[in-house]
Amino acid sequence: MLTCLRVKNFAIIDAVEVEFGGALNVVTGETGAGKSILIDALELLLGGRARPDVVRTGAKEAEVEGLFDIDGDPAAKARLEAAGVEADDEIVVRRVVLASGKSRAYVNGQLVTATQLATLTEGLADISSQHEHHSLVHPAQHLDYLDAFADLGTSVARMRDAHSLLEAADRDLRDLEARIGARGEREDLLRYQLGEIDEVAPVLGEDAELGIERERLRHAEYLARTAGGAEDALYARDDALTTTLARIQSELEQASKVDP
């Protein structure tokens, strides 16, 4: 419930502060007195669009501040707690609009976005006028009305807390299942790699032998070329070394017959 509204430099209003009681409050006045401006200011406070033309002529900024009693409104308290905003039984909502059109919003002194402001102030006030839909026709609000009529505020809060715990447990469960799945995939990979190692059947000292074989294979072309050249020099050519040695041996044998 709105208990106090303070408006400064808003449209034609210089500064005004209005306090509201717990019963019916009526704001009266002739046309042009500024009654609708208070409604516009309240709409801005509840997350309405900020426009530069709401700033009073000659002023740098317009400011609207409201005090709301949320005692007995567990839904409002839950929204504030979820947003990290401290709240007791009252909250102070403040909206500042600069002449440039930019705006800032605060809830209990904490800076919030316009979207957060609209969410946090949902249900704090219901503005309705002729030919305008309001929360009574919004299906999303019907369950809240039913709970309020049945005086289920405490039960709703407990259910909301239980639902939050359930969601947290569900997230933990999904995380655990994902980690178990990843562990299973890791185990499958290790089994596959272990099987490949078993097929190779490595023995002690095999690394050194494989290193020598690797070097031999890496220089295979050079070794083959060298061996081929040696074979050619020894046997294949007309002036092969073996042919030359055989000829020399034959000549020495002939010479030994002349000079034993």
C-alpha positions as CSV (number, residue, x, y, z in Angstrom):
1,M,0.0,0.0,0.0
2,L,1.2,3.5,-0.9
3,T,1.5,5.5,2.3
4,C,3.4,8.6,1.1
5,L,4.1,10.2,-2.3
6,R,6.6,13.0,-2.9
7,V,6.9,14.7,-6.2
8,K,9.4,17.4,-7.2
9,N,9.9,19.3,-10.5
10,F,7.4,17.1,-12.3
11,A,5.4,18.7,-15.1
12,I,3.8,21.8,-13.5
13,I,4.4,20.6,-10.0
14,D,7.2,22.4,-8.1
15,A,7.1,20.2,-5.0
16,V,4.4,18.4,-3.2
17,E,4.1,15.6,-0.7
18,V,1.0,13.6,-0.1
19,E,0.4,11.1,2.8
20,F,-2.3,8.4,2.5
21,G,-4.2,6.8,5.3
22,G,-5.3,3.2,5.6
23,A,-8.9,3.9,4.4
24,L,-10.3,5.6,1.3
25,N,-8.3,8.6,0.2
26,V,-9.8,11.1,-2.2
27,V,-7.9,13.8,-4.2
28,T,-10.2,16.5,-5.5
29,G,-9.8,19.7,-7.3
30,E,-10.8,21.7,-10.4
31,T,-9.7,20.8,-13.9
32,G,-6.0,21.6,-14.3
33,A,-5.2,21.5,-10.6
34,G,-2.7,18.6,-11.2
35,K,-4.7,15.5,-10.1
36,S,-3.8,13.5,-13.2
37,I,-0.1,14.6,-12.8
38,L,0.0,12.7,-9.5
39,I,-1.2,9.6,-11.3
40,D,1.4,10.1,-14.0
41,A,4.1,10.5,-11.3
42,L,2.9,7.3,-9.7
43,E,3.0,5.4,-13.0
44,L,6.6,6.6,-13.5
45,L,7.4,5.4,-10.0
46,L,6.0,1.9,-10.8
47,G,8.3,1.5,-13.8
48,G,6.6,3.6,-16.5
49,R,8.5,5.0,-19.4
50,A,10.6,8.1,-18.6
51,R,10.1,11.1,-20.9
52,P,12.1,14.3,-20.9
53,D,8.9,16.4,-21.1
54,V,8.0,15.4,-17.5
55,V,10.8,17.6,-16.2
56,R,9.5,21.0,-15.0
57,T,10.5,23.9,-17.3
58,G,13.8,25.3,-16.0
59,A,14.6,22.3,-13.8
60,K,17.5,19.9,-14.4
61,E,15.6,16.8,-13.2
62,A,12.3,15.6,-12.0
63,E,12.0,13.3,-8.9
64,V,9.3,11.0,-7.7
65,E,9.6,9.1,-4.4
66,G,7.1,6.8,-2.8
67,L,6.9,4.9,0.5
68,F,5.1,1.6,0.4
69,D,3.9,-0.6,3.2
70,I,4.5,-4.3,2.3
71,D,3.6,-5.8,5.6
72,G,1.5,-8.9,4.9
73,D,2.7,-9.0,1.2
74,P,5.1,-12.0,1.1
75,A,5.2,-12.0,-2.7
76,A,6.6,-8.4,-2.7
77,K,9.2,-9.4,-0.1
78,A,10.2,-12.5,-2.0
79,R,10.7,-10.5,-5.2
80,L,12.9,-8.0,-3.3
81,E,14.9,-10.8,-1.7
82,A,15.4,-12.5,-5.0
83,A,16.8,-9.2,-6.4
84,G,19.1,-8.8,-3.5
85,V,17.3,-5.8,-2.1
86,E,16.9,-5.6,1.7
87,A,13.4,-5.0,2.8
88,D,11.4,-5.0,6.1
89,D,7.8,-4.0,6.2
90,E,8.4,-0.8,4.1
91,I,10.2,0.1,1.0
92,V,11.2,3.4,-0.5
93,V,11.0,3.7,-4.3
94,R,12.7,6.6,-6.0
95,R,12.8,7.6,-9.7
96,V,14.8,10.5,-11.1
97,V,14.4,11.8,-14.7
98,L,17.0,14.1,-16.2
99,A,16.1,16.8,-18.7
100,S,17.9,14.7,-21.4
101,G,15.4,11.9,-20.9
102,K,17.7,9.6,-19.1
103,S,16.5,8.2,-15.8
104,R,17.6,6.4,-12.7
105,A,15.6,4.2,-10.3
106,Y,16.3,3.2,-6.7
107,V,14.6,0.7,-4.4
108,N,15.6,1.1,-0.8
109,G,18.6,3.1,-2.0
110,Q,19.8,0.4,-4.3
111,L,20.1,1.3,-8.0
112,V,17.9,-0.9,-10.3
113,T,17.1,-0.9,-14.0
114,A,13.7,0.2,-15.3
115,T,12.8,-3.5,-16.0
116,Q,13.7,-4.5,-12.5
117,L,11.7,-1.6,-11.1
118,A,8.6,-2.7,-12.9
119,T,9.1,-6.3,-11.6
120,L,9.8,-5.2,-8.0
121,T,6.8,-2.8,-7.8
122,E,4.4,-5.2,-9.4
123,G,1.2,-5.4,-7.3
124,L,2.1,-2.5,-5.0
125,A,-0.4,-0.3,-6.7
126,D,-3.1,-0.8,-9.3
127,I,-3.8,2.2,-11.5
128,S,-7.1,2.0,-13.4
129,S,-9.2,4.5,-15.3
130,Q,-12.2,4.5,-17.6
131,H,-11.9,2.2,-20.6
132,E,-8.5,0.9,-19.3
133,H,-7.8,-2.7,-18.4
134,H,-6.2,-3.3,-14.9
135,S,-5.0,-6.2,-12.9
136,L,-8.5,-7.6,-12.2
137,V,-8.7,-8.9,-15.8
138,H,-5.1,-10.2,-15.9
139,P,-5.2,-14.0,-15.6
140,A,-1.7,-13.9,-14.1
141,Q,-3.1,-12.1,-11.1
142,H,-6.1,-14.3,-10.4
143,L,-4.1,-16.9,-8.4
144,D,-2.7,-14.2,-6.2
145,Y,-6.2,-12.9,-5.5
146,L,-7.4,-16.5,-4.7
147,D,-4.4,-17.0,-2.3
148,A,-5.1,-13.7,-0.6
149,F,-8.8,-14.4,-0.2
150,A,-8.0,-17.8,1.4
151,D,-5.4,-16.1,3.6
152,L,-2.7,-18.4,2.3
153,G,0.2,-15.8,2.4
154,T,2.3,-17.9,4.8
155,S,1.6,-21.1,2.9
156,V,2.4,-19.4,-0.4
157,A,5.7,-18.2,1.0
158,R,6.6,-21.7,2.3
159,M,5.7,-23.2,-1.1
160,R,7.8,-20.6,-2.9
161,D,10.8,-21.4,-0.6
162,A,10.2,-25.2,-1.2
163,H,10.0,-24.6,-4.9
164,S,13.3,-22.7,-4.8
165,L,14.9,-25.6,-2.9
166,L,13.5,-28.0,-5.5
167,E,14.9,-26.1,-8.4
168,A,18.3,-25.9,-6.7
169,A,18.2,-29.7,-6.0
170,D,17.2,-30.2,-9.7
171,R,20.2,-28.1,-10.9
172,D,22.5,-30.1,-8.6
173,L,21.1,-33.4,-9.9
174,R,21.6,-32.3,-13.5
175,D,25.2,-31.2,-12.7
176,L,25.9,-34.5,-11.0
177,E,24.4,-36.5,-14.0
178,A,26.6,-34.4,-16.4
179,R,29.7,-35.2,-14.3
180,I,28.8,-38.9,-14.2
181,G,28.4,-38.9,-17.9
182,A,31.7,-37.2,-18.5
183,R,33.4,-39.7,-16.1
184,G,31.9,-42.6,-18.1
185,E,33.2,-41.1,-21.4
186,R,36.6,-40.7,-19.8
187,E,36.6,-44.3,-18.6
188,D,35.6,-45.5,-22.1
189,L,38.5,-43.6,-23.6
190,L,41.0,-45.0,-21.1
191,R,39.8,-48.5,-21.7
192,Y,40.2,-48.0,-25.5
193,Q,43.7,-46.7,-25.0
194,L,44.6,-49.5,-22.6
195,G,43.4,-52.0,-25.2
196,E,45.6,-50.5,-27.8
197,I,48.6,-50.7,-25.4
198,D,47.8,-54.4,-24.7
199,E,47.7,-55.2,-28.4
200,V,51.2,-53.6,-28.9
201,A,52.5,-55.7,-25.9
202,P,55.5,-53.4,-25.1
203,V,58.6,-55.0,-23.4
204,L,61.3,-53.5,-21.3
205,G,64.1,-51.8,-23.3
206,E,62.0,-51.8,-26.4
207,D,62.1,-48.0,-26.6
208,A,65.9,-48.0,-27.3
209,E,65.5,-50.6,-30.0
210,L,62.6,-48.8,-31.6
211,G,64.7,-45.6,-31.5
212,I,67.5,-47.3,-33.5
213,E,65.0,-48.8,-35.9
214,R,63.4,-45.4,-36.4
215,E,66.7,-43.8,-37.2
216,R,67.5,-46.6,-39.6
217,L,64.2,-46.1,-41.4
218,R,64.6,-42.4,-41.4
219,H,67.9,-42.8,-43.3
220,A,66.8,-45.8,-45.4
221,E,67.3,-44.0,-48.7
222,Y,70.8,-43.0,-47.8
223,L,71.7,-46.5,-46.6
224,A,70.3,-48.1,-49.8
225,R,72.2,-45.6,-52.0
226,T,75.5,-46.2,-50.2
227,A,75.1,-50.0,-50.3
228,G,74.2,-49.9,-54.0
229,G,77.2,-47.7,-54.7
230,A,79.5,-50.1,-52.8
231,E,78.1,-53.1,-54.7
232,D,78.5,-51.4,-58.0
233,A,82.1,-50.5,-57.2
234,L,82.9,-54.1,-56.1
235,Y,81.1,-56.1,-58.7
236,A,79.0,-54.3,-61.3
237,R,81.3,-52.0,-63.2
238,D,83.9,-53.1,-65.9
239,D,86.6,-51.8,-63.6
240,A,85.1,-53.4,-60.5
241,L,87.4,-53.9,-57.6
242,T,86.9,-57.7,-57.6
243,T,87.8,-57.9,-61.3
244,T,90.9,-55.8,-60.8
245,L,92.0,-57.9,-57.8
246,A,91.5,-61.1,-59.8
247,R,93.6,-59.7,-62.6
248,I,96.4,-58.7,-60.2
249,Q,96.3,-62.1,-58.5
250,S,96.6,-63.8,-61.9
251,E,99.6,-61.6,-62.9
252,L,101.4,-62.3,-59.6
253,E,100.9,-66.0,-60.0
254,Q,102.5,-65.8,-63.5
255,A,105.3,-63.8,-62.1
256,S,106.0,-66.3,-59.4
257,K,106.5,-69.0,-62.0
258,V,109.3,-66.9,-63.6
259,D,110.9,-66.0,-60.2
260,P,109.9,-68.5,-57.6
